[in-house]
């Protein structure tokens, strides 16, 4: 495969890689915000076929982070002369409105690697790279950030706290454990607290009835928290 020198995004030499019956204007479009010509994904796939650029299947590494609805993909492509080019791409609500972030991260990574193999990366973008508008990006980022926030308590929280106020046992230590439940502000803190007391000698000395009471109350507190906000609403 012939090497190119870096090109400007308006350089028609991209045409040499396109199928004979496809014009540059058909395969690209102008992204006004950046002034760059965007290559349509389907034509990058055609170019890859014509130039014998293939994805190396065993190189693909795809990670998905459910708490952020985010995916990161690493991929390597190989040219017909056995040269390899790798790329990493990500997709999350801040830069992707597609409902399938794993698929989008993979598509971006492959397109970037193809462009790099053609020595065009940084001068042409794949359409898979196009970000949201400013207002869409701000809203998406807000949803993404909300996904990382600790779960908030629902209106049931006050009711649960009132229930805890009215519960006591004959054991002062058990009552201290119960009182501490009222001060766990998030699910994660409550989970951590329950793990901690489960290992405490004082907790192990409680009767079965007392530990059952504490666990039942802990369950009520746990249910007083909102589930995490979904990142991809």
C-alpha positions as CSV (number, residue, x, y, z in Angstrom):
1,X,0.0,0.0,0.0
2,X,1.4,3.4,-1.0
3,X,2.4,5.8,1.7
4,X,0.9,9.3,1.7
5,X,2.2,12.5,3.1
6,X,-0.1,14.3,5.6
7,X,-3.0,15.9,3.8
8,X,-5.3,18.8,4.4
9,X,-8.9,17.7,5.0
10,X,-9.9,19.2,1.6
11,X,-7.3,17.2,-0.3
12,X,-9.0,15.3,-3.1
13,X,-6.3,12.6,-3.0
14,X,-8.6,10.7,-0.7
15,X,-10.3,9.9,-3.9
16,X,-7.6,7.4,-4.9
17,X,-8.8,5.1,-2.1
18,X,-12.5,5.3,-3.0
19,X,-14.3,2.9,-5.4
20,X,-14.0,4.1,-8.9
21,X,-17.7,5.1,-9.1
22,X,-17.7,7.1,-5.9
23,X,-17.0,10.8,-5.9
24,X,-15.3,12.5,-3.0
25,X,-18.3,14.7,-2.4
26,X,-20.4,11.6,-2.1
27,X,-18.2,9.9,0.5
28,X,-17.5,13.0,2.6
29,X,-19.3,15.9,4.1
30,X,-18.2,19.1,5.8
31,X,-18.4,19.4,9.5
32,X,-19.0,23.2,9.9
33,X,-17.8,23.4,13.6
34,X,-14.4,22.0,12.8
35,X,-14.0,22.8,9.1
36,X,-13.0,19.1,8.5
37,X,-14.3,16.8,5.9
38,X,-16.0,13.8,7.4
39,X,-15.7,10.4,5.8
40,X,-18.8,8.3,5.9
41,X,-18.3,5.0,7.8
42,X,-19.6,2.8,5.0
43,X,-17.0,4.2,2.6
44,X,-14.2,3.7,5.2
45,X,-15.3,0.1,5.3
46,X,-15.1,-0.1,1.5
47,X,-11.7,1.5,1.4
48,X,-10.5,-1.0,4.0
49,X,-11.7,-3.8,1.8
50,X,-10.1,-2.4,-1.3
51,X,-6.8,-1.8,0.5
52,X,-6.9,-5.1,2.3
53,X,-6.9,-3.6,5.7
54,X,-8.4,-6.0,8.2
55,X,-9.2,-6.0,11.9
56,X,-7.1,-8.4,13.9
57,X,-9.8,-10.2,15.8
58,X,-7.7,-11.3,18.7
59,X,-6.6,-7.7,19.3
60,X,-10.0,-6.4,20.1
61,X,-10.4,-5.5,23.8
62,X,-13.8,-4.0,24.8
63,X,-14.5,-2.7,28.3
64,X,-17.9,-1.6,29.5
65,X,-18.6,0.5,32.6
66,X,-22.2,0.1,33.4
67,X,-22.2,2.8,36.1
68,X,-21.4,5.4,33.4
69,X,-22.9,3.6,30.4
70,X,-19.4,4.0,29.0
71,X,-17.4,1.7,26.7
72,X,-13.7,1.8,25.7
73,X,-12.4,-0.2,22.8
74,X,-8.8,-1.1,21.7
75,X,-8.4,-2.5,18.3
76,X,-5.6,-3.3,15.8
77,X,-5.8,-3.4,12.1
78,X,-3.3,-5.1,9.7
79,X,-2.5,-4.0,6.1
80,X,-1.8,-6.4,3.2
81,X,1.9,-5.9,3.8
82,X,1.6,-7.0,7.4
83,X,2.0,-3.5,9.0
84,X,-0.2,-3.0,12.1
85,X,-1.9,0.1,13.4
86,X,-3.8,0.3,16.7
87,X,-6.4,2.7,18.1
88,X,-8.4,3.3,21.2
89,X,-11.8,4.9,21.3
90,X,-14.5,5.5,23.8
91,X,-18.2,6.3,23.9
92,X,-20.3,7.6,26.8
93,X,-23.3,9.9,27.2
94,X,-21.0,13.0,26.9
95,X,-19.9,12.2,23.4
96,X,-22.4,9.7,22.1
97,X,-26.2,9.7,21.6
98,X,-26.3,6.2,20.3
99,X,-28.0,3.7,22.7
100,X,-25.2,1.2,22.2
101,X,-21.9,2.6,23.5
102,X,-20.0,-0.6,23.0
103,X,-20.8,-0.8,19.4
104,X,-20.0,2.9,18.9
105,X,-16.7,2.6,20.7
106,X,-15.7,-0.3,18.5
107,X,-16.8,1.5,15.3
108,X,-14.8,4.6,16.3
109,X,-11.7,2.6,17.1
110,X,-11.8,0.7,13.8
111,X,-12.4,3.8,11.8
112,X,-9.5,5.6,13.5
113,X,-7.2,2.7,12.9
114,X,-8.2,2.6,9.2
115,X,-7.5,6.3,8.8
116,X,-4.1,5.8,10.5
117,X,-3.2,3.0,8.2
118,X,-4.0,5.3,5.3
119,X,-1.9,8.0,6.9
120,X,-5.0,10.3,7.1
121,X,-5.7,10.3,10.8
122,X,-6.0,13.8,12.1
123,X,-6.8,15.2,8.7
124,X,-10.1,13.3,8.1
125,X,-12.5,12.1,10.7
126,X,-15.0,9.3,10.6
127,X,-18.6,10.3,10.9
128,X,-18.7,8.0,14.1
129,X,-16.5,10.7,15.7
130,X,-19.1,13.5,15.5
131,X,-20.0,14.8,18.9
132,X,-23.3,16.1,20.0
133,X,-24.3,19.7,19.8
134,X,-23.3,21.9,22.8
135,X,-26.7,21.7,24.4
136,X,-26.9,17.9,23.8
137,X,-23.4,17.4,25.2
138,X,-24.2,19.4,28.3
139,X,-27.3,17.4,29.0
140,X,-25.6,14.1,28.3
141,X,-22.7,15.1,30.6
142,X,-25.2,15.9,33.3
143,X,-26.7,12.5,33.0
144,X,-23.3,10.9,33.0
145,X,-22.3,12.8,36.1
146,X,-25.5,11.9,37.8
147,X,-24.7,8.2,37.2
148,X,-21.7,8.6,39.5
149,X,-23.5,10.3,42.3
150,X,-24.3,8.4,45.4
151,X,-27.9,7.3,45.5
152,X,-30.1,9.8,47.2
153,X,-32.6,9.0,49.9
154,X,-36.3,8.9,49.0
155,X,-39.2,10.3,51.0
156,X,-39.3,7.0,52.8
157,X,-36.1,7.9,54.5
158,X,-37.8,10.0,57.1
159,X,-40.4,7.2,57.8
160,X,-37.6,4.7,58.2
161,X,-35.7,7.0,60.6
162,X,-38.9,7.4,62.6
163,X,-39.2,3.6,62.8
164,X,-35.7,3.3,64.0
165,X,-36.4,5.9,66.8
166,X,-39.1,3.6,68.1
167,X,-37.0,0.4,68.1
168,X,-34.9,-0.7,71.1
169,X,-33.7,-3.9,72.6
170,X,-32.6,-4.9,76.0
171,X,-29.0,-4.8,74.9
172,X,-27.2,-1.4,74.9
173,X,-24.7,-2.5,72.2
174,X,-27.5,-3.6,69.9
175,X,-29.2,-0.2,70.4
176,X,-25.9,1.5,69.5
177,X,-25.8,-0.5,66.2
178,X,-29.4,0.4,65.5
179,X,-28.8,4.1,66.2
180,X,-25.8,4.1,63.8
181,X,-28.0,2.9,61.0
182,X,-29.8,6.3,61.1
183,X,-26.5,8.0,60.1
184,X,-25.7,6.0,57.0
185,X,-26.3,8.5,54.2
186,X,-25.8,6.4,51.1
187,X,-26.1,2.8,50.1
188,X,-22.4,2.4,49.8
189,X,-21.8,3.7,53.3
190,X,-24.5,1.5,54.7
191,X,-23.0,-1.6,52.9
192,X,-19.6,-0.7,54.3
193,X,-21.0,-0.3,57.8
194,X,-22.8,-3.6,57.6
195,X,-19.6,-5.4,56.5
196,X,-17.7,-3.7,59.4
197,X,-20.1,-4.7,62.1
198,X,-20.4,-8.2,60.9
199,X,-16.8,-8.7,61.8
200,X,-17.1,-6.9,65.2
201,X,-16.8,-9.0,68.3
202,X,-19.6,-7.0,70.0
203,X,-22.0,-7.8,67.1
204,X,-21.1,-11.5,67.2
205,X,-22.0,-11.6,70.9
206,X,-25.6,-10.4,70.3
207,X,-28.4,-12.9,70.3
208,X,-29.9,-14.3,67.1
209,X,-33.0,-12.2,67.8
210,X,-31.0,-9.0,68.2
211,X,-28.9,-9.5,65.0
212,X,-32.1,-10.3,63.1
213,X,-33.6,-7.1,64.3
214,X,-30.6,-5.1,63.1
215,X,-30.5,-6.8,59.7
216,X,-34.3,-6.2,59.2
217,X,-33.8,-2.5,60.0
218,X,-30.8,-2.3,57.8
219,X,-32.9,-3.7,55.0
220,X,-35.5,-0.9,55.5
221,X,-32.8,1.7,55.4
222,X,-31.3,0.2,52.3
223,X,-34.7,0.4,50.6
224,X,-35.0,4.1,51.5
225,X,-32.4,5.0,48.9
226,X,-33.1,5.8,45.3
227,X,-31.6,3.4,42.7
228,X,-28.8,5.0,40.7
229,X,-29.8,7.3,37.9
230,X,-29.3,5.6,34.6
231,X,-26.7,7.3,32.4
232,X,-28.4,6.6,29.1
233,X,-31.9,7.8,29.6
